Amino acid sequence: MKLPYAEPFRIKMVENIQQSTREQREQWLKEADYNLFNLKSSQVFIDLLTDSGTGAMSDQQWAALMTGDESYAGSRSFQELQSTVERITGFPYLLPTHQGRAAENVLFSVLVKEGDVVPGNSHFDTTKGHIEFRKAHAIDCTIDEAFDINDLYPFKGNIDLNKLEEVYKSHPKENIPFCLVTVTCNSSGGQPVSLENIKAVRELSNKYGIPVYFDSARFAENAYFVQQREEGQKERSIKEICKEMFSYGDGMTMSSKKDGLVNIGGFIALNNQEVFEKASNFTIIYEGFITYGGMAGRDMAALAVGLDEATESAYLESRISQVEYLGNKLIEYGVPVQKPIGGHAVFVDALSFLPNISREEFPAQTLGLELYIEAGIRGVEIGTLLADRDPETRENRYPKLELLRLAIPRRTYTNNHMDYIAAAVSNVYERRNDITKGYKIVKEPAILRHFTVKLDKA
């Protein structure tokens, strides 16, 4: 008999979570202005809002945390982190930050100015926010296959080279600070980018003299998909694939709360000393001294260990197979999801799921609220609310995909939880035709509205 798969770890600490009644959840949503971000964690049974900073650290990370060096300058923990980052990515210059969006803020303060355009593959929400805050424009060059949820193309995070070249041809070089490659591509469904595509983006960008940077929050998951799906990569290690992937870039931003396996932290890694020196000034202004940059020494020590753990095949197989397990359960129940299943989350197609809800009434948000009412599960909308308003016309932007993201924290839940989630989604799906009204905006901020928007029933 073939032995079944078993997780490559065992549990030595547990955290209690509490269930609630439907009546309680309906009241809590009303008090939260129908914004899932406003719920208290104690009001959530299974929290799939994000995989960012919500995972469990290993015993080796906890051990490293206890040996952190809290020196203001020249910390030993910084040196350990710098050495690990350079070994995995090849980038010699490192600036720690308190999280990923802080890394974007520092780097974009150097590189992005008013009137610029930044092409890439379905920019993440904070990435687009930092670009548009500087009165520049993010241009999505993702391949068309990404927007067909039933297309099984294995690398739906890829950049369309024709779209990218059109950006390069139609804008002055001085107004294109860089091309940004997001690995994996969260906004298109946690979809990977192939090594072949990354190399081609580098070659095309070299032709036009444009730098290439990575949004690397889930770079290890991307490398795992490359190993499993791309021809000629099966026998290579994850670390070898990561090293080659980053060799095609000029630098990276990192939210360490994802593939760094820690609860807080981020960094910028670069191969350009001039950019590093300019970014160092902004790090000191916004974050802290350049050898801690908003992170405690203990957190840098835990991150150094986490980066090594996250780039091992055994961990990644466990991580991604659990996400795939949930995705396959939903497919079995007939639920429309983005295929192939992504690396960190299952993305449910709200437009197919709730055909009676108009785009103006936010179908993905409506679906997220219905799932919470059904079973106390919190997901997040990746749709019209997140797409925000056009900064010039102030009209709603309607993305090609309207998704509910069910992001799985790392090393946190069991497959029993996945079965519970799948059953809850299936229950909502069975009553989908009874859901005929969505939600309207009562109050919203000028940018990144989905975090703090207030809603009411339409």
C-alpha positions as CSV (number, residue, x, y, z in Angstrom):
1,M,0.0,0.0,0.0
2,K,1.3,3.4,-0.9
3,L,1.7,5.6,2.2
4,P,-0.5,8.7,2.3
5,Y,0.9,12.1,2.5
6,A,1.7,13.5,6.0
7,E,2.8,17.0,7.0
8,P,6.5,17.3,7.7
9,F,6.0,18.8,11.1
10,R,4.2,18.1,14.4
11,I,2.2,20.5,16.6
12,K,3.5,21.5,20.1
13,M,1.2,24.4,20.9
14,V,-2.4,25.2,20.2
15,E,-4.6,28.3,20.3
16,N,-8.3,28.1,21.1
17,I,-10.8,29.6,18.6
18,Q,-14.4,30.2,19.4
19,Q,-17.5,29.5,17.3
20,S,-20.5,31.9,17.3
21,T,-24.2,31.9,16.3
22,R,-25.6,33.3,13.0
23,E,-27.5,35.9,15.0
24,Q,-24.3,37.1,16.6
25,R,-22.4,37.3,13.3
26,E,-25.2,39.3,11.7
27,Q,-25.1,41.8,14.5
28,W,-21.3,42.0,14.5
29,L,-21.3,42.7,10.7
30,K,-23.8,45.5,11.2
31,E,-21.6,47.0,13.9
32,A,-18.6,46.6,11.6
33,D,-20.3,48.6,8.8
34,Y,-20.2,45.4,6.7
35,N,-16.4,45.7,6.4
36,L,-14.7,42.4,7.3
37,F,-11.5,44.3,8.3
38,N,-13.5,45.8,11.1
39,L,-14.4,42.5,12.8
40,K,-12.5,41.6,16.0
41,S,-10.4,38.4,15.7
42,S,-12.5,36.9,18.6
43,Q,-15.5,37.1,16.3
44,V,-13.9,35.0,13.6
45,F,-13.8,31.2,13.7
46,I,-11.5,30.5,10.7
47,D,-9.6,33.6,9.5
48,L,-8.7,33.6,5.8
49,L,-8.5,37.4,5.5
50,T,-4.8,37.2,4.7
51,D,-1.8,34.9,4.8
52,S,0.3,37.9,5.7
53,G,1.9,37.6,9.2
54,T,-0.8,35.1,10.3
55,G,1.2,31.9,10.1
56,A,3.0,29.8,12.8
57,M,6.8,30.1,13.3
58,S,8.9,27.0,13.8
59,D,10.8,26.0,16.9
60,Q,14.0,27.1,15.2
61,Q,12.6,30.5,14.6
62,W,11.5,30.9,18.2
63,A,15.0,29.8,19.3
64,A,16.5,32.4,17.0
65,L,14.2,35.0,18.3
66,M,15.6,34.5,21.8
67,T,19.2,35.2,20.6
68,G,18.4,38.4,18.7
69,D,20.9,41.2,18.9
70,E,19.1,44.5,19.7
71,S,22.0,46.8,19.0
72,Y,20.8,50.0,17.3
73,A,23.6,49.9,14.7
74,G,25.6,47.0,13.3
75,S,23.4,44.3,14.9
76,R,24.6,40.7,14.6
77,S,21.0,39.8,13.6
78,F,21.2,42.2,10.7
79,Q,24.4,40.5,9.5
80,E,22.8,37.1,9.7
81,L,19.8,38.4,7.7
82,Q,21.9,40.1,5.1
83,S,24.0,37.0,4.6
84,T,20.9,34.8,4.2
85,V,19.2,37.2,1.8
86,E,22.3,37.5,-0.4
87,R,22.8,33.7,-0.4
88,I,19.2,33.1,-1.5
89,T,18.7,36.1,-3.9
90,G,22.2,37.2,-4.9
91,F,21.4,40.8,-3.9
92,P,24.3,42.2,-1.8
93,Y,22.6,45.4,-0.5
94,L,19.9,45.0,2.2
95,L,17.5,47.5,3.9
96,P,15.2,46.1,6.5
97,T,11.7,47.6,6.8
98,H,8.8,47.0,9.2
99,Q,6.7,45.3,6.4
100,G,6.3,45.1,2.6
101,R,4.4,48.3,2.0
102,A,7.1,50.2,3.9
103,A,9.7,48.7,1.5
104,E,7.6,50.0,-1.4
105,N,7.4,53.4,0.2
106,V,11.1,53.7,0.6
107,L,12.1,52.3,-2.8
108,F,9.4,54.2,-4.7
109,S,10.4,57.4,-3.0
110,V,13.7,57.0,-4.8
111,L,12.5,55.7,-8.2
112,V,8.9,56.9,-8.9
113,K,7.9,60.5,-9.7
114,E,4.8,62.3,-11.0
115,G,3.8,61.3,-14.5
116,D,5.7,58.0,-14.5
117,V,4.2,54.7,-15.6
118,V,5.1,51.4,-13.9
119,P,4.2,48.3,-16.0
120,G,3.8,44.9,-14.4
121,N,1.6,42.0,-13.8
122,S,-1.6,42.9,-11.8
123,H,0.0,45.1,-9.2
124,F,-0.8,44.4,-5.6
125,D,-3.2,46.9,-3.9
126,T,-0.5,48.7,-1.8
127,T,1.9,48.7,-4.7
128,K,-0.7,50.5,-6.9
129,G,-1.5,52.8,-4.0
130,H,2.1,53.9,-3.6
131,I,2.4,54.5,-7.3
132,E,-0.8,56.5,-7.6
133,F,-0.1,58.4,-4.4
134,R,2.9,59.8,-6.3
135,K,0.7,60.7,-9.2
136,A,2.1,58.0,-11.4
137,H,0.3,55.1,-13.2
138,A,0.4,51.4,-12.8
139,I,-0.1,49.6,-16.2
140,D,-1.3,45.9,-16.1
141,C,0.5,43.8,-18.7
142,T,-0.7,40.4,-17.4
143,I,-1.4,37.7,-20.1
144,D,-5.0,37.4,-21.1
145,E,-5.2,33.8,-20.0
146,A,-5.1,35.0,-16.4
147,F,-8.6,36.4,-16.7
148,D,-10.3,33.2,-17.8
149,I,-10.8,31.2,-14.6
150,N,-11.2,27.9,-16.4
151,D,-8.0,28.2,-18.5
152,L,-5.5,25.8,-17.1
153,Y,-2.4,27.6,-18.4
154,P,0.2,26.9,-15.7
155,F,1.8,30.3,-15.5
156,K,-1.1,32.8,-15.4
157,G,1.0,35.4,-13.6
158,N,3.2,35.8,-16.7
159,I,3.7,39.3,-18.3
160,D,2.5,39.6,-21.9
161,L,5.6,40.7,-23.8
162,N,3.6,42.5,-26.5
163,K,1.7,44.5,-23.9
164,L,5.0,45.4,-22.1
165,E,6.8,46.4,-25.3
166,E,3.8,48.7,-26.2
167,V,4.3,50.5,-22.9
168,Y,8.1,50.8,-23.6
169,K,7.4,52.2,-27.1
170,S,4.6,54.6,-26.2
171,H,6.3,56.3,-23.2
172,P,9.6,58.1,-22.8
173,K,12.3,56.0,-21.2
174,E,12.7,58.6,-18.4
175,N,9.1,58.1,-17.4
176,I,9.4,54.3,-16.9
177,P,11.4,53.9,-13.7
178,F,11.2,50.0,-13.8
179,C,9.1,47.0,-14.7
180,L,7.6,45.3,-11.7
181,V,7.2,41.5,-11.7
182,T,5.1,40.2,-8.8
183,V,5.9,36.6,-7.8
184,T,3.5,34.9,-7.3
185,C,0.9,37.3,-8.8
186,N,-1.7,37.7,-6.0
187,S,-4.2,39.8,-7.8
188,S,-4.6,37.3,-10.7
189,G,-5.3,34.5,-8.2
190,G,-1.9,33.6,-6.6
191,Q,-0.6,32.6,-10.0
192,P,3.1,31.9,-10.8
193,V,5.4,33.5,-13.3
194,S,7.7,31.2,-15.3
195,L,11.4,31.5,-15.4
196,E,11.2,31.6,-19.1
197,N,8.9,34.7,-18.9
198,I,11.0,36.4,-16.3
199,K,14.1,35.9,-18.5
200,A,12.2,37.3,-21.5
201,V,11.0,40.3,-19.5
202,R,14.7,41.0,-18.5
203,E,15.9,40.7,-22.1
204,L,13.1,43.0,-23.5
205,S,13.7,45.5,-20.7
206,N,17.4,45.5,-21.4
207,K,16.6,46.4,-25.0
208,Y,14.9,49.6,-23.8
209,G,17.2,50.3,-20.9
210,I,14.5,49.7,-18.2
211,P,15.3,48.1,-14.8
212,V,13.4,45.1,-13.5
213,Y,12.3,44.8,-9.9
214,F,10.4,42.0,-8.1
215,D,7.5,42.2,-5.7
216,S,8.7,39.1,-3.9
217,A,6.3,38.4,-1.1
218,R,5.6,34.8,-2.3
219,F,8.8,34.2,-4.2
220,A,9.3,30.7,-2.7
221,E,5.9,29.6,-3.7
222,N,6.6,30.8,-7.2
223,A,9.8,28.9,-7.3
224,Y,8.0,25.7,-6.2
225,F,5.5,26.1,-9.2
226,V,8.5,26.6,-11.5
227,Q,10.1,23.4,-10.1
228,Q,6.8,21.4,-10.6
229,R,5.5,22.8,-13.8
230,E,8.3,24.2,-16.0
231,E,10.2,22.0,-18.3
232,G,13.8,21.2,-17.2
233,Q,13.3,22.4,-13.6
234,K,12.1,19.3,-11.8
235,E,15.6,18.2,-10.6
236,R,16.7,21.6,-9.4
237,S,16.4,22.8,-5.8
238,I,14.1,25.6,-4.8
239,K,17.1,27.7,-3.7
240,E,18.7,27.2,-7.1
241,I,15.6,28.4,-8.9
242,C,15.3,31.4,-6.6
243,K,18.9,32.4,-7.3
244,E,18.3,32.3,-11.0
245,M,15.0,34.1,-10.8
246,F,16.4,37.0,-9.0
247,S,19.5,37.1,-11.3
248,Y,17.2,38.7,-13.9
249,G,16.3,41.6,-11.6
250,D,17.9,44.8,-10.3
251,G,16.2,44.5,-6.9
252,M,13.2,43.4,-4.9
253,T,10.8,44.5,-2.2
254,M,9.7,41.8,0.3
255,S,6.8,41.5,2.7
256,S,8.5,39.0,5.0
257,K,5.1,38.2,6.6
258,K,4.4,35.8,3.7
259,D,7.3,33.7,2.5
260,G,9.6,34.9,5.3
261,L,7.4,32.9,7.7
262,V,7.4,35.7,10.3
263,N,4.6,37.8,11.8
264,I,6.2,41.2,11.0
265,G,8.9,42.6,8.8
266,G,10.0,43.3,5.2
267,F,13.1,44.4,3.3
268,I,14.5,45.9,0.1
269,A,17.4,44.0,-1.6
270,L,19.4,45.5,-4.4
271,N,22.4,45.1,-6.6
272,N,22.8,48.8,-7.4
273,Q,24.9,50.8,-4.9
274,E,23.6,54.2,-6.0
275,V,20.0,53.2,-5.5
276,F,20.9,51.6,-2.2
277,E,22.5,54.8,-0.9
278,K,19.5,57.0,-2.0
279,A,17.1,54.5,-0.4
280,S,19.1,54.4,2.8
281,N,18.3,58.1,3.4
282,F,14.6,57.4,3.1
283,T,14.9,54.3,5.3
284,I,16.4,56.5,8.0
285,I,13.6,59.1,7.6
286,Y,10.7,56.6,7.5
287,E,11.8,53.4,9.2
288,G,15.0,53.6,11.3
289,F,18.7,53.1,11.0
290,I,19.8,51.1,7.9
291,T,20.7,48.0,9.9
292,Y,17.3,47.6,11.6
293,G,14.9,49.7,9.6
294,G,11.8,49.2,11.7
295,M,12.6,45.6,12.8
296,A,13.7,44.4,16.2
297,G,16.9,42.3,16.1
298,R,14.9,39.3,17.3
299,D,12.6,39.6,14.3
300,M,15.5,39.8,11.9
301,A,17.0,36.6,13.5
302,A,13.6,34.8,13.1
303,L,13.3,36.0,9.5
304,A,16.8,34.7,8.6
305,V,15.7,31.2,9.7
306,G,12.3,31.6,8.1
307,L,13.7,32.4,4.6
308,D,15.8,29.2,4.7
309,E,12.8,27.1,5.9
310,A,10.5,28.6,3.2
311,T,12.8,27.7,0.4
312,E,12.8,24.0,1.2
313,S,10.7,21.6,-0.9
314,A,9.2,19.6,2.0
315,Y,7.7,22.8,3.5
316,L,6.5,24.1,0.2
317,E,4.9,20.7,-0.7
318,S,3.0,20.8,2.5
319,R,2.0,24.4,2.2
320,I,0.8,24.3,-1.4
321,S,-0.9,20.9,-1.2
322,Q,-3.1,22.2,1.5
323,V,-4.3,25.1,-0.6
324,E,-4.8,22.7,-3.5
325,Y,-6.8,20.4,-1.2
326,L,-9.3,23.2,-0.4
327,G,-9.4,24.2,-4.1
328,N,-10.2,20.7,-5.3
329,K,-12.9,20.4,-2.6
330,L,-14.6,23.5,-3.9
331,I,-14.3,22.3,-7.5
332,E,-15.8,19.0,-6.5
333,Y,-18.8,20.9,-5.1
334,G,-19.2,22.9,-8.3
335,V,-17.9,26.2,-7.0
336,P,-16.3,28.4,-9.6
337,V,-12.7,29.2,-8.7
338,Q,-9.6,30.4,-10.4
339,K,-7.7,27.5,-12.0
340,P,-5.1,26.2,-11.6
341,I,-5.3,26.7,-7.8
342,G,-2.8,29.3,-6.7
343,G,0.0,29.1,-4.1
344,H,-1.4,30.9,-1.1
345,A,-5.1,31.1,-1.5
346,V,-8.2,29.8,-3.3
347,F,-9.9,32.5,-5.3
348,V,-13.7,32.2,-5.8
349,D,-15.2,33.8,-8.9
350,A,-17.9,36.0,-7.4
351,L,-19.4,37.0,-10.8
352,S,-20.3,33.3,-11.6
353,F,-21.2,32.6,-8.0
354,L,-23.6,35.5,-7.5
355,P,-25.1,36.3,-11.0
356,N,-27.9,38.3,-9.4
357,I,-25.6,40.9,-7.9
358,S,-24.5,43.8,-10.1
359,R,-20.9,45.1,-10.2
360,E,-22.2,48.3,-8.6
361,E,-23.2,46.3,-5.5
362,F,-19.8,44.6,-5.0
363,P,-20.5,40.9,-5.6
364,A,-17.2,39.6,-4.1
365,Q,-17.7,41.6,-1.0
366,T,-21.3,40.4,-0.8
367,L,-20.0,36.8,-1.1
368,G,-17.5,37.4,1.7
369,L,-20.2,38.7,4.0
370,E,-22.5,35.7,3.2
371,L,-19.7,33.3,4.0
372,Y,-19.0,34.9,7.3
373,I,-22.7,34.8,8.2
374,E,-22.8,31.2,7.2
375,A,-19.9,29.9,9.2
376,G,-17.8,32.6,10.8
377,I,-15.1,32.4,8.1
378,R,-13.5,35.7,7.1
379,G,-12.1,36.0,3.5
380,V,-11.3,39.2,1.6
381,E,-12.6,40.8,-1.5
382,I,-10.3,41.1,-4.5
383,G,-12.6,43.0,-6.8
384,T,-14.2,46.4,-7.4
385,L,-13.8,47.6,-3.8
386,L,-10.1,46.8,-3.9
387,A,-9.7,48.2,-7.4
388,D,-10.7,51.6,-6.0
389,R,-11.6,54.7,-8.0
390,D,-9.7,56.1,-10.9
391,P,-7.5,58.8,-9.4
392,E,-8.5,61.3,-12.1
393,T,-12.1,60.6,-12.9
394,R,-13.0,59.3,-9.4
395,E,-15.2,56.6,-11.1
396,N,-15.3,53.1,-9.9
397,R,-12.8,50.8,-11.7
398,Y,-14.2,47.4,-12.6
399,P,-11.5,44.7,-12.8
400,K,-11.7,41.8,-15.2
401,L,-11.9,39.4,-12.2
402,E,-14.2,39.8,-9.2
403,L,-12.8,37.4,-6.6
404,L,-13.2,36.3,-3.0
405,R,-9.8,35.3,-1.7
406,L,-9.6,32.6,0.9
407,A,-6.0,33.0,2.0
408,I,-4.5,30.1,4.0
409,P,-2.2,31.0,6.8
410,R,1.0,29.0,6.8
411,R,1.3,26.0,9.2
412,T,-1.8,27.1,11.0
413,Y,-4.9,25.1,10.1
414,T,-5.5,21.4,9.5
415,N,-7.3,19.8,6.6
416,N,-10.3,19.4,8.9
417,H,-10.6,23.2,8.8
418,M,-10.3,23.0,5.0
419,D,-13.3,20.5,4.9
420,Y,-15.3,23.0,7.1
421,I,-14.5,25.9,4.8
422,A,-15.5,23.9,1.7
423,A,-18.8,22.8,3.3
424,A,-19.6,26.4,4.2
425,V,-18.8,27.7,0.8
426,S,-21.0,24.9,-0.7
427,N,-23.9,25.8,1.6
428,V,-23.7,29.4,0.4
429,Y,-23.5,28.2,-3.2
430,E,-26.6,26.1,-2.8
431,R,-28.6,29.3,-1.8
432,R,-26.9,31.6,-4.3
433,N,-30.1,32.3,-6.3
434,D,-31.7,33.7,-3.1
435,I,-29.0,36.3,-2.8
436,T,-30.3,39.2,-4.9
437,K,-29.0,42.4,-3.2
438,G,-25.5,43.6,-2.5
439,Y,-24.1,46.6,-0.7
440,K,-23.5,50.3,-1.2
441,I,-20.8,52.6,0.0
442,V,-21.7,54.9,2.9
443,K,-18.2,56.4,3.5
444,E,-14.8,55.8,1.9
445,P,-11.3,57.2,2.1
446,A,-9.5,58.8,-0.9
447,I,-7.2,55.8,-1.5
448,L,-7.0,52.1,-0.5
449,R,-10.6,52.3,0.4
450,H,-11.3,48.6,1.0
451,F,-9.4,48.7,4.3
452,T,-11.7,51.2,6.0
453,V,-14.7,51.6,3.8
454,K,-18.2,51.8,5.5
455,L,-21.0,49.9,3.7
456,D,-24.7,49.3,4.1
457,K,-27.2,47.0,2.5
458,A,-28.2,48.2,-1.0
